Amino acid sequence: MKKWNLVVDVAECTNCNNCFIACKDEYVGNEFPGYSAPQPLHGHKWINILKKERGRYPTVDVAYVPTMCNHCDDAPCVKQGNGAVIKRSDGIVIIDPDKAVNRKDIVASCPYGAIWWNDEYKVPQIWSFDAHLIDHGWQQPRCVQTCPTGALKAIKVTDAEMGEIAKSEGLEALRPEFNTKPRVLYKNLHLFNKVFVAGEVLATVDGVIDCLSEAAVELHSQGKLLASARTDEFGEFKIDGLSPRAGACELRVSHTGLDPISITLSIEEESVVLNALMMSR
């Protein structure tokens, strides 16, 4: 059985909000019987873009992470709904707009905070994967169609095929600790939930200071190599994808013909941007 999945590439999201606007355009003021009551004009973010800034001058990056209903295979809302929320055979979760009336308890059942309460219609609501369009032959939900960078991609494949795709592309769940088996997976999520160590390496040779390219940079923790990199033509390096709270580490820099250097640093909640590192003969 082929089922729907959504892949979000964090590296490609530019925070244009086209997905958010497309969702509003589709649902605000529009009722789709059996699928959804109208979405309120204000207050609801069925597609909500999280933002994360990492680092400090001169090395700073910003990641944008579109979030929405994860259409989980082990969805707490389905259990809580007791018939008011269904899991379709194609993987899509639907909150029945009639059976879920006055069921505000369903909102709190979602650990991701992806269910919104509609005060006017007294129903909980989610982004339903645009199931009303999919059931009428659409090949992609509107958020995917309107994404200018291809950051969103809807895929309908078997679970086995999706498992292979997830493995080959390094896809991850946003909050794996919830154990809900989400069908929305993320690529390059390290840009949001990991930290980096960055810096610049200079060299003094014959009294002249210049950027040092091709210097080997290694990060060690408790005697083990965590990660490595090489400086670019500007003498800069960036070691990314590090776990927050990694603690005390040793950064070792080496280059042929120059004396190696070593510094101790601590990796906590924020990325580490070092001052210029100087090598010499």
C-alpha positions as a printed NumPy array, in Angstrom:
array([[  0.   ,   0.   ,   0.   ],
       [  1.445,   3.375,  -1.007],
       [  1.139,   6.147,   1.564],
       [  1.729,   9.881,   1.605],
       [  4.836,  11.396,   3.192],
       [  6.192,  14.931,   3.297],
       [  9.918,  15.689,   3.127],
       [ 11.092,  19.108,   4.339],
       [ 14.602,  20.223,   3.372],
       [ 15.664,  22.77 ,   5.99 ],
       [ 18.601,  23.886,   3.854],
       [ 16.226,  25.003,   1.087],
       [ 13.649,  26.902,   3.163],
       [ 14.026,  30.689,   2.848],
       [ 11.098,  31.708,   5.082],
       [  9.123,  33.041,   2.103],
       [  5.914,  31.835,   3.829],
       [  4.339,  30.709,   0.543],
       [  3.296,  27.444,   2.199],
       [  1.629,  29.308,   5.064],
       [ -0.173,  31.646,   2.662],
       [ -1.3  ,  28.793,   0.398],
       [ -2.779,  27.021,   3.423],
       [ -4.631,  30.185,   4.435],
       [ -5.865,  30.738,   0.894],
       [ -7.197,  27.203,   0.694],
       [ -8.973,  26.965,   4.039],
       [ -9.921,  30.438,   5.296],
       [-13.608,  30.946,   4.531],
       [-13.859,  27.573,   2.781],
       [-15.639,  24.513,   4.158],
       [-14.817,  21.036,   2.941],
       [-17.439,  18.621,   4.342],
       [-15.888,  15.492,   5.784],
       [-12.438,  17.096,   5.75 ],
       [-12.428,  20.493,   7.434],
       [-14.47 ,  23.411,   8.695],
       [-13.226,  26.851,   7.571],
       [ -9.954,  28.   ,   9.106],
       [-10.093,  31.287,  11.05 ],
       [ -8.439,  34.237,   9.352],
       [ -6.312,  35.004,  12.423],
       [ -4.648,  32.955,  15.143],
       [ -4.175,  29.632,  13.38 ],
       [ -0.857,  28.515,  11.871],
       [ -1.568,  25.084,  10.424],
       [  1.797,  25.454,   8.702],
       [  4.106,  27.199,  11.138],
       [  7.716,  28.125,  10.349],
       [ 10.167,  27.889,  13.236],
       [ 13.353,  29.951,  13.158],
       [ 16.796,  29.32 ,  14.65 ],
       [ 19.868,  31.586,  14.553],
       [ 23.246,  30.009,  15.251],
       [ 26.686,  31.451,  15.88 ],
       [ 27.915,  35.037,  16.169],
       [ 29.818,  37.478,  14.02 ],
       [ 31.504,  36.719,  11.696],
       [ 29.945,  33.239,  11.314],
       [ 26.176,  33.271,  11.608],
       [ 23.483,  31.195,   9.914],
       [ 19.696,  31.025,  10.194],
       [ 17.52 ,  27.951,   9.668],
       [ 13.794,  27.912,   8.933],
       [ 11.751,  24.823,   9.707],
       [  8.183,  24.501,   8.387],
       [  6.068,  22.47 ,  10.821],
       [  2.591,  21.054,  10.5  ],
       [  0.526,  17.99 ,  11.395],
       [  2.906,  15.041,  11.101],
       [  0.213,  12.522,  10.092],
       [  1.756,  10.091,  12.531],
       [  1.288,   6.335,  12.203],
       [  1.063,   6.113,  15.992],
       [ -0.89 ,   9.342,  16.439],
       [ -1.968,  10.27 ,  19.986],
       [ -4.84 ,  12.319,  18.511],
       [ -6.303,   9.218,  16.86 ],
       [ -6.294,   7.407,  20.191],
       [ -7.721,  10.405,  22.015],
       [-10.333,  11.04 ,  19.343],
       [-12.001,   7.645,  19.737],
       [-13.517,   7.806,  16.267],
       [-13.451,  11.582,  15.838],
       [ -9.939,  11.383,  14.34 ],
       [ -9.154,   8.782,  11.688],
       [ -5.974,   7.452,  10.133],
       [ -6.594,   6.713,   6.459],
       [ -5.036,   3.812,   4.616],
       [ -2.963,   6.281,   2.558],
       [ -1.326,   7.639,   5.743],
       [ -3.303,  10.871,   6.04 ],
       [ -4.866,  11.824,   9.393],
       [ -8.268,  13.53 ,   9.301],
       [-10.068,  15.21 ,  12.186],
       [-13.752,  14.761,  11.335],
       [-15.295,  18.261,  11.5  ],
       [-18.641,  16.816,  12.635],
       [-17.596,  14.08 ,  15.063],
       [-14.962,  16.302,  16.701],
       [-17.336,  19.131,  17.66 ],
       [-16.725,  20.246,  21.267],
       [-13.707,  17.903,  21.519],
       [-11.165,  20.449,  22.763],
       [ -9.388,  17.604,  24.556],
       [ -8.039,  16.469,  21.186],
       [ -5.922,  19.639,  20.92 ],
       [ -3.84 ,  18.755,  23.977],
       [ -3.216,  15.214,  22.734],
       [ -0.705,  16.355,  20.081],
       [  2.843,  16.574,  21.522],
       [  3.914,  18.729,  18.561],
       [  1.282,  21.401,  19.189],
       [  0.031,  20.978,  15.617],
       [ -3.703,  20.907,  16.447],
       [ -5.547,  24.226,  16.586],
       [ -8.864,  25.009,  18.297],
       [-11.514,  26.794,  16.244],
       [-13.645,  28.871,  18.634],
       [-16.286,  29.668,  16.045],
       [-17.018,  26.095,  14.986],
       [-15.925,  24.471,  18.267],
       [-13.675,  21.951,  16.542],
       [ -9.966,  21.021,  16.617],
       [ -8.229,  21.477,  13.269],
       [ -5.037,  20.427,  11.472],
       [ -3.4  ,  20.703,   8.082],
       [ -5.036,  17.689,   6.485],
       [ -2.429,  17.163,   3.741],
       [ -5.021,  18.819,   1.49 ],
       [ -6.783,  15.469,   1.408],
       [ -9.846,  16.999,  -0.265],
       [ -7.64 ,  17.926,  -3.221],
       [ -5.662,  14.682,  -3.208],
       [ -8.945,  12.735,  -3.37 ],
       [ -9.876,  14.702,  -6.48 ],
       [ -6.715,  13.81 ,  -8.33 ],
       [ -4.199,  16.419,  -7.205],
       [ -0.664,  15.017,  -7.22 ],
       [  0.696,  17.435,  -4.6  ],
       [ -0.781,  19.509,  -1.752],
       [ -0.82 ,  23.25 ,  -2.331],
       [  2.067,  24.014,   0.027],
       [  4.341,  21.842,  -2.111],
       [  3.15 ,  23.428,  -5.351],
       [  3.815,  26.946,  -4.085],
       [  7.285,  26.33 ,  -2.611],
       [  9.722,  28.158,  -4.94 ],
       [ 12.87 ,  26.37 ,  -3.745],
       [ 11.629,  22.778,  -3.576],
       [ 12.014,  22.704,   0.2  ],
       [  8.775,  20.712,   0.453],
       [  8.24 ,  17.439,  -1.369],
       [  5.238,  15.104,  -1.081],
       [  5.992,  11.47 ,  -1.8  ],
       [  3.513,   8.597,  -2.123],
       [  5.4  ,   5.311,  -1.769],
       [  5.311,   2.132,   0.273],
       [  6.706,   2.187,   3.794],
       [  9.646,   0.063,   2.661],
       [ 10.452,   2.493,  -0.13 ],
       [ 10.152,   5.439,   2.234],
       [ 12.51 ,   3.735,   4.632],
       [ 15.124,   3.491,   1.889],
       [ 14.61 ,   7.129,   0.918],
       [ 14.943,   8.231,   4.547],
       [ 18.162,   6.242,   4.927],
       [ 19.768,   7.449,   1.696],
       [ 18.85 ,  11.121,   2.237],
       [ 19.479,  11.209,   5.979],
       [ 15.894,  12.134,   6.861],
       [ 14.92 ,  12.636,  10.505],
       [ 11.827,  13.192,  12.601],
       [ 11.603,  16.636,  14.181],
       [ 11.071,  15.262,  17.69 ],
       [ 12.007,  11.548,  17.606],
       [ 11.585,  11.248,  21.379],
       [  7.81 ,  11.456,  20.933],
       [  7.829,   8.034,  19.181],
       [  4.736,   8.806,  17.091],
       [  6.13 ,   7.524,  13.76 ],
       [  5.579,  10.79 ,  11.859],
       [  5.14 ,  10.836,   8.101],
       [  6.703,  14.313,   7.891],
       [ 10.483,  13.941,   7.84 ],
       [ 13.275,  16.497,   7.656],
       [ 16.486,  16.772,   5.668],
       [ 19.442,  18.843,   6.937],
       [ 17.748,  19.158,  10.316],
       [ 21.176,  19.635,  11.912],
       [ 20.952,  23.269,  10.798],
       [ 18.208,  23.657,  13.403],
       [ 18.861,  21.212,  16.225],
       [ 22.664,  20.852,  16.238],
       [ 25.559,  23.257,  16.839],
       [ 28.835,  24.005,  15.107],
       [ 32.397,  25.094,  15.84 ],
       [ 33.839,  27.613,  13.415],
       [ 36.93 ,  29.749,  13.138],
       [ 39.731,  31.132,  11.021],
       [ 43.336,  29.975,  10.83 ],
       [ 46.143,  32.402,  10.005],
       [ 49.85 ,  31.749,   9.587],
       [ 52.933,  33.853,  10.162],
       [ 55.607,  32.886,   7.65 ],
       [ 58.739,  35.03 ,   7.267],
       [ 57.036,  37.832,   9.157],
       [ 53.957,  37.892,   6.901],
       [ 50.492,  37.059,   8.208],
       [ 48.105,  35.419,   5.735],
       [ 45.075,  33.124,   5.596],
       [ 46.048,  29.479,   5.78 ],
       [ 44.22 ,  27.06 ,   3.479],
       [ 44.258,  23.27 ,   3.747],
       [ 45.005,  23.24 ,   7.453],
       [ 43.688,  20.073,   9.125],
       [ 41.25 ,  20.805,  11.949],
       [ 40.194,  18.032,  14.321],
       [ 37.767,  18.088,  17.227],
       [ 38.413,  15.525,  19.963],
       [ 36.385,  14.554,  23.014],
       [ 37.535,  12.15 ,  25.705],
       [ 40.376,  10.972,  23.488],
       [ 38.127,  10.245,  20.501],
       [ 37.864,  12.089,  17.192],
       [ 34.414,  13.707,  16.945],
       [ 34.765,  15.418,  13.574],
       [ 37.276,  17.032,  11.264],
       [ 37.531,  19.644,   8.519],
       [ 40.017,  21.55 ,   6.406],
       [ 40.315,  25.298,   6.087],
       [ 39.247,  26.862,   2.792],
       [ 41.099,  29.451,   0.714],
       [ 40.132,  32.097,   3.262],
       [ 41.53 ,  30.051,   6.125],
       [ 38.041,  29.398,   7.481],
       [ 36.544,  26.156,   8.782],
       [ 33.193,  25.029,  10.119],
       [ 32.495,  21.718,  11.863],
       [ 28.734,  21.26 ,  11.957],
       [ 26.22 ,  18.689,  13.202],
       [ 27.577,  18.557,  16.747],
       [ 25.352,  17.567,  19.629],
       [ 24.559,  20.381,  22.064],
       [ 25.989,  19.892,  25.538],
       [ 28.887,  17.819,  24.214],
       [ 30.992,  19.415,  26.934],
       [ 34.752,  19.879,  27.004],
       [ 36.562,  19.254,  23.71 ],
       [ 40.025,  19.759,  22.275],
       [ 40.523,  21.451,  18.909],
       [ 43.728,  20.5  ,  17.136],
       [ 45.054,  22.364,  14.082],
       [ 47.967,  21.151,  11.985],
       [ 49.658,  21.997,   8.692],
       [ 52.83 ,  20.81 ,   6.994],
       [ 55.817,  22.881,   8.028],
       [ 54.025,  24.701,  10.861],
       [ 53.861,  24.079,  14.57 ],
       [ 50.523,  22.454,  15.534],
       [ 48.246,  24.23 ,  17.963],
       [ 45.643,  22.938,  20.391],
       [ 42.925,  24.722,  22.345],
       [ 40.283,  23.556,  24.816],
       [ 36.702,  24.644,  24.363],
       [ 33.285,  23.714,  25.706],
       [ 30.283,  22.895,  23.534],
       [ 27.011,  23.741,  25.223],
       [ 23.655,  25.014,  23.906],
       [ 25.113,  27.528,  21.447],
       [ 27.484,  27.216,  18.52 ],
       [ 31.112,  28.238,  19.109],
       [ 32.809,  30.849,  16.941],
       [ 36.489,  31.183,  17.762],
       [ 38.789,  34.129,  17.396],
       [ 41.504,  33.833,  14.737],
       [ 43.945,  31.001,  15.407],
       [ 47.587,  31.818,  14.632],
       [ 50.125,  29.246,  13.398],
       [ 53.837,  29.752,  12.822],
       [ 57.   ,  27.867,  12.014]])
